[in-house]
C-alpha cells in the first residue's frame, strides 16, 4: 500500500509542480503584469544637436599678473552675455559685458575693469553630439576661445596710479583687451527638450596696456568664470540632418 501511494505521488508530482509554476498564471508573473510599456525615444527633432541661442551670467574671479601697488591682486566680479551656436556646435559666438573690481591692499588704492566684447569658440569634439549621450555632450562642450574687448581700467589712489606710470589721485583709460582660454559646457537639465540649463566653466588669459607713458604699463590677468546659462534649441534653420 505504501509503495503504491508513493508511486502515485511520484507520478503526479510533475503535474503539481507545473501547475504551481504555471507561467500562464498572472499571479505567478507579477513583473509581467505590473511593468508598463517602454518609453519611446524622443523624435529626432528634439534631440540636442548643438544649435541654440541663449543667455548666461555668473561670477568672474581675476588675478593681476603684475599687481598695481597697493591694490589687491585678486578681484571678484560678474559677467552677463548672449551666446549663439550653429553648425552642430562646431563654433559659437558670444557678446557680453563684465565688471571686476579689485579692492585696496593698502590705503585708498583700488582698481576696476569694465569691458564690452565678443569672443568666438571652437568645439573640436562636436561630432560626438550625434550619440545623444550626456557624457558625450559634456566632452563635445569642451572648447577653446579667443576674444577682443573694449575695456576701461580705472585706478584710484596715488600709490596705485604711480605704479601705472601716471600722476595724480585717479587715472582711467579705454584700451583694447585681448583674451584666449579654455572652457567646458555641462548640461544640468534634460537636453531633448525645446530649451535647457547649462553650467559653463572657463579659464582665460587676458592682456591690456594702460597709461599715457611709453612704454605702457601691462595690466594682464588670469580669469576664472563660473556661469549659469539658459539655451533655446530652436535654430531649426541651422540644423543638419542627423545620421541616426
C-alpha positions in Angstrom: 0.0 0.0 0.0 2.8 2.4 1.0 4.7 1.6 -2.2 1.6 2.2 -4.3 0.9 5.5 -2.6 4.5 6.7 -3.0 4.4 5.7 -6.7 1.2 7.6 -7.3 2.5 10.8 -5.6 5.8 10.5 -7.6 3.9 10.2 -10.9 1.6 13.2 -10.1 4.3 15.5 -8.7 5.5 16.9 -12.0 1.9 18.0 -12.8 1.6 19.6 -9.4 4.9 21.4 -9.8 4.0 22.6 -13.3 0.6 23.8 -12.0 2.3 25.7 -9.1 4.6 27.5 -11.5 2.3 27.8 -14.4 3.7 30.7 -16.5 0.2 31.4 -17.8 -0.9 32.3 -14.3 -0.8 36.1 -13.9 -0.1 35.7 -10.2 3.0 33.7 -11.0 4.3 36.6 -13.1 3.7 39.8 -11.2 6.6 41.5 -13.0 5.0 40.9 -16.4 1.6 42.3 -15.3 3.0 45.4 -13.4 5.7 46.5 -15.9 4.5 49.3 -18.1 5.4 49.8 -21.8 8.9 51.1 -22.6 9.1 54.9 -23.1 9.5 55.6 -26.8 12.7 57.5 -27.8 12.3 61.3 -28.4 11.8 62.3 -32.0 14.9 63.4 -33.9 13.6 67.0 -34.0 14.0 67.1 -30.2 17.5 65.5 -30.0 20.0 68.1 -28.9 22.3 68.9 -31.9 24.3 71.9 -30.6 22.3 74.6 -32.3 21.0 77.2 -29.9 20.8 80.8 -28.8 20.9 81.7 -25.1 22.0 83.9 -22.3 24.4 83.3 -19.4 25.8 85.1 -16.4 27.7 84.4 -13.3 30.8 85.0 -11.2 34.2 86.1 -12.5 37.4 85.9 -10.5 40.5 87.8 -11.6 44.2 87.9 -10.6 46.6 90.5 -11.9 49.8 89.1 -13.3 51.7 92.1 -12.1 49.6 93.8 -9.4 49.4 97.6 -9.1 51.0 98.9 -5.9 48.6 99.0 -3.0 45.8 97.2 -5.0 44.7 93.7 -4.1 45.8 91.3 -6.8 42.6 89.3 -6.5 39.2 90.7 -7.7 35.7 89.3 -7.8 33.1 90.5 -10.3 30.5 89.3 -12.8 29.7 88.7 -16.4 26.5 88.7 -18.5 26.4 87.6 -22.1 24.4 86.4 -25.0 25.5 83.3 -27.0 24.7 81.8 -30.4 25.8 78.4 -31.7 25.3 76.8 -35.1 26.6 74.0 -37.4 26.1 71.4 -34.7 28.1 73.4 -32.1 31.3 73.4 -34.3 31.5 77.2 -33.5 29.7 79.6 -31.2 29.8 83.4 -30.8 29.3 85.3 -27.6 28.9 89.0 -26.8 29.0 90.2 -23.3 29.8 92.7 -20.6 31.8 92.1 -17.4 32.9 94.2 -14.4 35.6 93.2 -11.9 36.7 95.4 -9.0 40.0 95.0 -7.1 39.9 96.4 -3.6 42.6 98.1 -1.6 45.5 96.1 -0.4 46.8 99.2 1.4 45.5 102.8 1.9 42.8 104.0 -0.6 44.2 102.3 -3.6 41.7 100.5 -5.8 41.2 99.4 -9.4 38.3 98.2 -11.5 37.9 97.0 -15.1 34.8 97.2 -17.2 34.7 95.6 -20.6 32.4 95.1 -23.6 33.5 92.4 -26.1 32.9 89.5 -28.3 34.5 86.1 -28.5 34.4 83.0 -30.7 34.8 79.4 -29.6 35.6 76.1 -31.4 34.5 72.7 -30.1 36.9 70.0 -31.5 34.7 67.1 -30.3 31.4 68.4 -31.7 30.7 65.2 -33.8 30.1 63.3 -30.5 26.7 65.0 -30.3 25.2 62.5 -32.7 25.3 59.8 -29.9 22.7 61.7 -27.8 24.5 60.9 -24.6 25.1 63.2 -21.6 28.8 62.3 -21.2 29.4 62.8 -24.9 27.6 66.2 -24.7 30.0 67.2 -21.9 33.1 66.2 -24.0 31.8 68.0 -27.0 31.2 71.1 -24.9 35.0 71.5 -24.2 36.1 74.5 -26.2 38.9 76.9 -26.9 38.1 80.6 -27.4 39.6 83.9 -28.4 38.1 87.3 -27.8 38.6 91.1 -28.0 37.0 93.8 -25.8 36.9 97.5 -25.4 37.9 97.8 -21.7 38.2 100.6 -19.3 40.6 100.4 -16.4 40.0 102.8 -13.6 42.6 103.3 -10.8 42.2 105.2 -7.5 45.0 106.1 -5.1 48.2 108.0 -5.6 50.3 104.9 -5.0 48.4 102.8 -7.5 48.4 105.5 -10.1 52.1 106.0 -9.8 52.8 102.3 -10.3 50.8 102.5 -13.6 53.2 105.3 -14.7 50.7 108.1 -14.1 50.3 111.0 -11.8 47.5 112.2 -9.5 44.9 110.5 -7.4 42.9 108.9 -10.1 43.5 107.6 -13.6 41.4 105.8 -16.2 41.7 104.8 -19.8 39.9 102.8 -22.5 42.1 100.3 -24.3 41.7 97.1 -26.4 41.9 93.9 -24.4 42.8 90.5 -25.9 41.9 87.2 -24.4 42.1 83.5 -25.0 41.3 80.4 -22.9 39.6 77.1 -22.4 36.1 76.2 -21.3 33.6 73.4 -20.7 29.8 73.4 -21.0 27.9 70.9 -18.8 24.1 70.2 -19.3 22.2 70.3 -16.0 18.7 69.7 -17.3 17.3 67.3 -19.9 18.6 68.1 -23.3 15.9 66.5 -25.5 13.5 69.4 -25.0 12.9 72.8 -26.5 15.3 74.5 -24.1 17.6 73.7 -21.1 20.0 74.9 -18.5 23.8 74.6 -18.7 26.8 75.3 -16.5 29.9 76.8 -18.1 33.4 76.9 -16.5 36.3 78.8 -18.2 39.8 79.9 -17.6 41.1 82.9 -19.7 44.4 84.8 -20.1 43.9 88.5 -20.8 46.3 91.3 -21.9 45.8 95.0 -21.8 48.1 98.1 -21.8 47.4 101.2 -19.8 48.5 104.8 -19.4 49.9 107.7 -21.3 53.6 106.9 -20.7 55.8 105.0 -23.0 56.4 102.1 -22.6 52.8 101.4 -21.5 52.1 99.5 -18.2 51.0 96.0 -19.0 47.9 95.1 -16.9 47.3 91.4 -17.7 45.4 89.0 -15.6 44.2 85.4 -15.4 40.5 84.9 -15.0 38.2 82.1 -13.9 34.5 82.2 -14.8 31.6 80.1 -13.5 28.4 80.9 -15.5 24.8 79.6 -15.5 23.2 79.7 -18.9 19.7 79.1 -20.4 19.6 77.9 -24.1 16.8 77.7 -26.6 17.3 74.9 -29.1 15.0 76.3 -31.8 17.6 77.2 -34.5 15.9 74.8 -36.9 17.2 76.6 -40.0 20.8 75.8 -38.8 20.1 72.1 -38.1 22.0 69.5 -40.1 20.4 66.0 -40.7 21.3 63.5 -38.0 22.8 60.3 -39.3 20.9 58.4 -36.6 
